[in-house]
Amino acid sequence: MLHSQIFDLCYYGNGFIYSDVYQMPVHIRNFYYNKLVQSKKTEKEQTEKARKNSGPAKGPNLSKVRVNR
């Protein structure tokens, strides 16, 4: 669990470096980790909501394109 938190905070939490996270007090590291998880969940919910509202992706309408031969 410790190294998973360290990895996640360093990889996804902009600005954290391994040595700082490793030496960070546990309650502080847990705080930042929980905030990261919370923000990623919110981001996922917003992305899913935007996808639902936008409908299916549409390609270009090629039925009106004229081909010169």
RODO-665157 format. One record per residue: x, y, z of N, C-alpha, C in turn; residue number from 1. Coordinates in steps of 0.02 Angstrom, whole numbers, plus 32768, in hexadecimal, padded with zeros to 4 digits. Layout:
N
<rec n_u="X" n_v="Y" n_w="Z" ca_u="X" ca_v="Y" ca_w="Z" c_u="X" c_v="Y" c_w="Z" pos="NUM"/>
...
***
This chain:
69
<rec n_u="802A" n_v="7FC4" n_w="8000" ca_u="8000" ca_v="8000" ca_w="8000" c_u="802C" c_v="803F" c_w="8000" pos="1"/>
<rec n_u="8060" n_v="803F" n_w="8027" ca_u="808B" ca_v="8079" ca_w="802B" c_u="80A7" c_v="808C" c_w="7FE7" pos="2"/>
<rec n_u="80C3" n_v="805C" n_w="7FC4" ca_u="80E3" ca_v="806C" ca_w="7F84" c_u="80AF" c_v="807B" c_w="7F4E" pos="3"/>
<rec n_u="8074" n_v="805F" n_w="7F54" ca_u="803E" ca_v="8071" ca_w="7F25" c_u="802B" c_v="80BA" c_w="7F2E" pos="4"/>
<rec n_u="8025" n_v="80D0" n_w="7F6D" ca_u="8016" ca_v="8116" ca_w="7F7A" c_u="804E" c_v="8144" c_w="7F61" pos="5"/>
<rec n_u="808B" n_v="8130" n_w="7F6E" ca_u="80C4" ca_v="8159" ca_w="7F57" c_u="80C3" c_v="815F" c_w="7F0B" pos="6"/>
<rec n_u="80B9" n_v="8126" n_w="7EE9" ca_u="80B7" ca_v="8128" ca_w="7EA0" c_u="807F" c_v="8155" c_w="7E87" pos="7"/>
<rec n_u="8043" n_v="814B" n_w="7EA2" ca_u="800A" ca_v="8173" ca_w="7E8B" c_u="8014" c_v="81BD" c_w="7E97" pos="8"/>
<rec n_u="802E" n_v="81CF" n_w="7ED1" ca_u="8039" ca_v="8216" ca_w="7EE0" c_u="806F" c_v="8234" c_w="7EB2" pos="9"/>
<rec n_u="80A3" n_v="820E" n_w="7EA4" ca_u="80D8" ca_v="8228" ca_w="7E79" c_u="80C2" c_v="8229" c_w="7E30" pos="10"/>
<rec n_u="809D" n_v="81F7" n_w="7E1A" ca_u="8089" ca_v="81F2" ca_w="7DD3" c_u="804F" c_v="8220" c_w="7DC2" pos="11"/>
<rec n_u="801C" n_v="8222" n_w="7DED" ca_u="7FE0" ca_v="8248" ca_w="7DDE" c_u="7FDC" c_v="828B" c_w="7E03" pos="12"/>
<rec n_u="7FFF" n_v="8290" n_w="7E3B" ca_u="7FFD" ca_v="82CE" ca_w="7E62" c_u="8035" c_v="82FC" c_w="7E4E" pos="13"/>
<rec n_u="8026" n_v="832B" n_w="7E25" ca_u="8059" ca_v="8357" ca_w="7E08" c_u="8085" c_v="8377" c_w="7E3D" pos="14"/>
<rec n_u="80C6" n_v="836B" n_w="7E38" ca_u="80F6" ca_v="838E" ca_w="7E63" c_u="8113" c_v="8364" c_w="7E9C" pos="15"/>
<rec n_u="80F6" n_v="832B" n_w="7EAA" ca_u="8112" ca_v="8301" ca_w="7EE0" c_u="814D" c_v="82D9" c_w="7EC5" pos="16"/>
<rec n_u="8181" n_v="82D2" n_w="7EEE" ca_u="81B9" ca_v="82A7" ca_w="7EDC" c_u="81BE" c_v="826F" c_w="7F10" pos="17"/>
<rec n_u="81DC" n_v="8238" n_w="7EFB" ca_u="81DD" ca_v="81FB" ca_w="7F23" c_u="81F6" c_v="8207" c_w="7F6A" pos="18"/>
<rec n_u="8230" n_v="8227" n_w="7F70" ca_u="824E" ca_v="822F" ca_w="7FB3" c_u="8221" c_v="8258" c_w="7FE2" pos="19"/>
<rec n_u="8201" n_v="828B" n_w="7FC7" ca_u="81D5" ca_v="82B4" ca_w="7FF1" c_u="8198" c_v="828D" c_w="8008" pos="20"/>
<rec n_u="817A" n_v="8266" n_w="7FDB" ca_u="813F" ca_v="823F" ca_w="7FED" c_u="8152" c_v="8208" c_w="801D" pos="21"/>
<rec n_u="818B" n_v="81E8" n_w="8013" ca_u="81A1" ca_v="81B1" ca_w="803E" c_u="81AD" c_v="81C9" c_w="8085" pos="22"/>
<rec n_u="81C9" n_v="8204" n_w="808D" ca_u="81D9" ca_v="821F" ca_w="80CF" c_u="81A0" c_v="8247" c_w="80EE" pos="23"/>
<rec n_u="816A" n_v="8250" n_w="80C9" ca_u="8131" ca_v="8276" ca_w="80E0" c_u="810F" c_v="8252" c_w="811A" pos="24"/>
<rec n_u="80F8" n_v="8277" n_w="814D" ca_u="80D2" ca_v="8256" ca_w="8183" c_u="8095" c_v="8232" c_w="8166" pos="25"/>
<rec n_u="8084" n_v="81F9" n_w="8184" ca_u="804F" ca_v="81CE" ca_w="8169" c_u="800D" c_v="81F3" c_w="8163" pos="26"/>
<rec n_u="7FFA" n_v="821A" n_w="8195" ca_u="7FB9" ca_v="823C" ca_w="8191" c_u="7FB8" c_v="8270" c_w="815A" pos="27"/>
<rec n_u="7FEF" n_v="8290" n_w="814C" ca_u="7FF2" ca_v="82C1" ca_w="8115" c_u="7FF0" c_v="829C" c_w="80D2" pos="28"/>
<rec n_u="8016" n_v="8266" n_w="80CC" ca_u="8015" ca_v="8240" ca_w="808E" c_u="7FCF" c_v="8225" c_w="807F" pos="29"/>
<rec n_u="7FAE" n_v="820B" n_w="80B3" ca_u="7F6A" ca_v="81F2" ca_w="80AA" c_u="7F3A" c_v="822A" c_w="8095" pos="30"/>
<rec n_u="7F44" n_v="8266" n_w="80B1" ca_u="7F1A" ca_v="829F" ca_w="809E" c_u="7F21" c_v="82AD" c_w="8053" pos="31"/>
<rec n_u="7F5F" n_v="82B3" n_w="803B" ca_u="7F6B" ca_v="82C2" ca_w="7FF5" c_u="7F53" c_v="8289" c_w="7FC8" pos="32"/>
<rec n_u="7F5D" n_v="824B" n_w="7FDF" ca_u="7F47" ca_v="8212" ca_w="7FB7" c_u="7EFA" c_v="8211" c_w="7FB1" pos="33"/>
<rec n_u="7ED7" n_v="821D" n_w="7FE7" ca_u="7E8E" ca_v="821F" ca_w="7FE6" c_u="7E74" c_v="8258" c_w="7FBA" pos="34"/>
<rec n_u="7E96" n_v="8291" n_w="7FBC" ca_u="7E83" ca_v="82C9" ca_w="7F91" c_u="7E8D" c_v="82B7" c_w="7F47" pos="35"/>
<rec n_u="7EC4" n_v="8295" n_w="7F39" ca_u="7ED2" ca_v="827F" ca_w="7EF4" c_u="7E9C" c_v="824F" c_w="7EDB" pos="36"/>
<rec n_u="7E8A" n_v="821E" n_w="7F05" ca_u="7E57" ca_v="81ED" ca_w="7EF2" c_u="7E14" c_v="8211" c_w="7EE8" pos="37"/>
<rec n_u="7E04" n_v="823F" n_w="7F15" ca_u="7DC5" ca_v="8264" ca_w="7F0F" c_u="7DC3" c_v="828D" c_w="7ECF" pos="38"/>
<rec n_u="7DF9" n_v="82AE" n_w="7EBE" ca_u="7DF9" ca_v="82D8" ca_w="7E82" c_u="7DF6" c_v="82AD" c_w="7E42" pos="39"/>
<rec n_u="7E15" n_v="8272" n_w="7E43" ca_u="7E11" ca_v="8246" ca_w="7E09" c_u="7DCB" c_v="822A" c_w="7E00" pos="40"/>
<rec n_u="7DA8" n_v="821A" n_w="7E37" ca_u="7D63" ca_v="8203" ca_w="7E33" c_u="7D36" c_v="823A" c_w="7E16" pos="41"/>
<rec n_u="7D3F" n_v="8277" n_w="7E2E" ca_u="7D18" ca_v="82B0" ca_w="7E15" c_u="7D25" c_v="82BB" c_w="7DCA" pos="42"/>
<rec n_u="7D65" n_v="82B6" n_w="7DB7" ca_u="7D78" ca_v="82BE" ca_w="7D71" c_u="7D56" c_v="8288" c_w="7D46" pos="43"/>
<rec n_u="7D55" n_v="824A" n_w="7D5E" ca_u="7D35" ca_v="8214" ca_w="7D39" c_u="7CEA" c_v="8220" c_w="7D32" pos="44"/>
<rec n_u="7CCA" n_v="8235" n_w="7D68" ca_u="7C82" ca_v="8243" ca_w="7D66" c_u="7C72" c_v="827A" c_w="7D34" pos="45"/>
<rec n_u="7C9A" n_v="82AF" n_w="7D33" ca_u="7C8F" ca_v="82E6" ca_w="7D05" c_u="7C99" c_v="82D0" c_w="7CBC" pos="46"/>
<rec n_u="7CCA" n_v="82A5" n_w="7CB1" ca_u="7CD7" ca_v="828C" ca_w="7C6E" c_u="7C9D" c_v="8261" c_w="7C56" pos="47"/>
<rec n_u="7C84" n_v="8235" n_w="7C82" ca_u="7C4B" ca_v="820B" ca_w="7C70" c_u="7C0C" c_v="8234" c_w="7C63" pos="48"/>
<rec n_u="7C02" n_v="8268" n_w="7C8B" ca_u="7BC9" ca_v="8294" ca_w="7C82" c_u="7BCD" c_v="82B9" c_w="7C3F" pos="49"/>
<rec n_u="7C09" n_v="82D0" n_w="7C2E" ca_u="7C12" ca_v="82F4" ca_w="7BEF" c_u="7C07" c_v="82C5" c_w="7BB4" pos="50"/>
<rec n_u="7C1B" n_v="8286" n_w="7BB9" ca_u="7C10" ca_v="8256" ca_w="7B84" c_u="7BC6" c_v="8248" c_w="7B7A" pos="51"/>
<rec n_u="7BA2" n_v="8242" n_w="7BB1" ca_u="7B5A" ca_v="8235" ca_w="7BAC" c_u="7B36" c_v="826F" c_w="7B8B" pos="52"/>
<rec n_u="7B4A" n_v="82AC" n_w="7B9D" ca_u="7B29" ca_v="82E8" ca_w="7B82" c_u="7B39" c_v="82F5" c_w="7B3A" pos="53"/>
<rec n_u="7B73" n_v="82DF" n_w="7B23" ca_u="7B87" ca_v="82EF" ca_w="7ADE" c_u="7B6C" c_v="82BD" c_w="7AAC" pos="54"/>
<rec n_u="7B56" n_v="8283" n_w="7AC2" ca_u="7B3C" ca_v="8250" ca_w="7A94" c_u="7B74" c_v="822C" c_w="7A71" pos="55"/>
<rec n_u="7B62" n_v="8200" n_w="7A42" ca_u="7B96" ca_v="81DA" ca_w="7A20" c_u="7BC0" c_v="8207" c_w="79F2" pos="56"/>
<rec n_u="7BFE" n_v="81F4" n_w="79EA" ca_u="7C2A" ca_v="821A" ca_w="79BE" c_u="7C15" c_v="8210" c_w="7975" pos="57"/>
<rec n_u="7C16" n_v="8245" n_w="794E" ca_u="7C01" ca_v="8241" ca_w="7908" c_u="7C3D" c_v="824F" c_w="78DC" pos="58"/>
<rec n_u="7C42" n_v="822A" n_w="78A7" ca_u="7C76" ca_v="8235" ca_w="7875" c_u="7C60" c_v="8269" c_w="7842" pos="59"/>
<rec n_u="7C89" n_v="8277" n_w="7812" ca_u="7C75" ca_v="82A8" ca_w="77DF" c_u="7C3D" c_v="828D" c_w="77B2" pos="60"/>
<rec n_u="7C13" n_v="82BA" n_w="779B" ca_u="7BDC" ca_v="82A8" ca_w="776F" c_u="7BF7" c_v="82A3" c_w="7727" pos="61"/>
<rec n_u="7C01" n_v="8266" n_w="7710" ca_u="7C1F" ca_v="825C" ca_w="76CE" c_u="7BEB" c_v="8253" c_w="7697" pos="62"/>
<rec n_u="7BAA" n_v="8256" n_w="76A8" ca_u="7B76" ca_v="824A" ca_w="7676" c_u="7B73" c_v="8283" c_w="7644" pos="63"/>
<rec n_u="7B88" n_v="82BE" n_w="7655" ca_u="7B83" ca_v="82F8" ca_w="7628" c_u="7BC5" c_v="8308" c_w="7606" pos="64"/>
<rec n_u="7BF7" n_v="82DE" n_w="760E" ca_u="7C39" ca_v="82EA" ca_w="75EF" c_u="7C36" c_v="82D2" c_w="75A7" pos="65"/>
<rec n_u="7C4D" n_v="82FD" n_w="757A" ca_u="7C4F" ca_v="82EB" ca_w="7533" c_u="7C96" c_v="82D4" c_w="7522" pos="66"/>
<rec n_u="7C99" n_v="82A0" n_w="74FB" ca_u="7CD9" ca_v="8285" ca_w="74E6" c_u="7CE2" c_v="8295" c_w="749C" pos="67"/>
<rec n_u="7D17" n_v="82B8" n_w="748B" ca_u="7D26" ca_v="82C8" ca_w="7445" c_u="7D4F" c_v="8290" c_w="7427" pos="68"/>
<rec n_u="7D39" n_v="8279" n_w="73EE" ca_u="7D5E" ca_v="8242" ca_w="73CD" c_u="7D7A" c_v="8259" c_w="738D" pos="69"/>
***
